[in-house]
């Protein structure tokens, strides 16, 4: 499973990546902002199977990022899990 994890806190991203990749069946790509996440999605050779999005991020919050992702034809039905403190 290809997972995109987006959070402005690097320690949270590292924790998610370590935990999810421990199963050795997941590939986790991380982004520290909504803009970076959209760039990664745009440049990806293969679609992501799931998104983990932080809600509280500067500039573009997780809700706005979710709306942007759902507007993409290839990602309309991709599961999105919202993370919050």
N, C-alpha and C positions, 0 to 999 in steps of 0.2 A: 504494500500500500504506500502510495506517495502522499505525504502529508506536508502542508505548508503551515508553519507555526509563525504567528506574527505577534510580537510584544515589544514594547519599547524598553523593557528591562532585560538586559543581557543574561542575568543569572536565571531568570525564569525560562528563557529560551534554552539555555544550556541544560537545565533540569528536564525540560520536556524532551529535548533531543536525546539525552542520555537514557531516560526512562523508556521512550518509545522505541529507540533503536536497540535496546537490550533484547528484545524479542527476535532480532535479526531477520524480521520479515517486513520491516517498515523502513522507508527512506524518508528522512525528515529534512526539509529545507526550511531555513529560518529567515525572517525579515524583521527589521527593527522599526519599520514604519509602514503605513498604508501605501504610500507612494512606492516604496521599495517592493512591497508585496505585489502591487499591480505590474511593476516592471518585470519581476520574476515570472509572474503568470504569463505575461506577454511573450517573454523570451523562451519559455519552457518548451523543450522538445516533446515532452509527454505531459498530458494533463495530470492535475493533482486529483486524488481520490477523496480527500478530506481537508478541511481548513480548521485551524484552531486560532481564533482571533481574540486578542485582548480588547476589552471594551474601552477602557480609559487610556487613550494614547493622544499625544499632542498632534496638532495640525489636522490629521484625519483620524477620527475615533473609529472604533471597531464596527459601530452601527453603519456609518457611512461607507466604510470599506466593504462590509457585507452587502450593502445595496449595490455598490460598484461591481462586485464579483457576480452577484445574481443577475446583473444586466448583461453579462457575457454569455452568449449562446451555449458555449461548451460547459459552462459552470452553473447553469440554472438549477440543476438537480443535485449538485454536489453537496454532501452534508457539511454544515458549518456549525462548529461548537464555539460558543462564546465563553471566554474566560474573564473572570472579574475577581477583584480582591474581596 
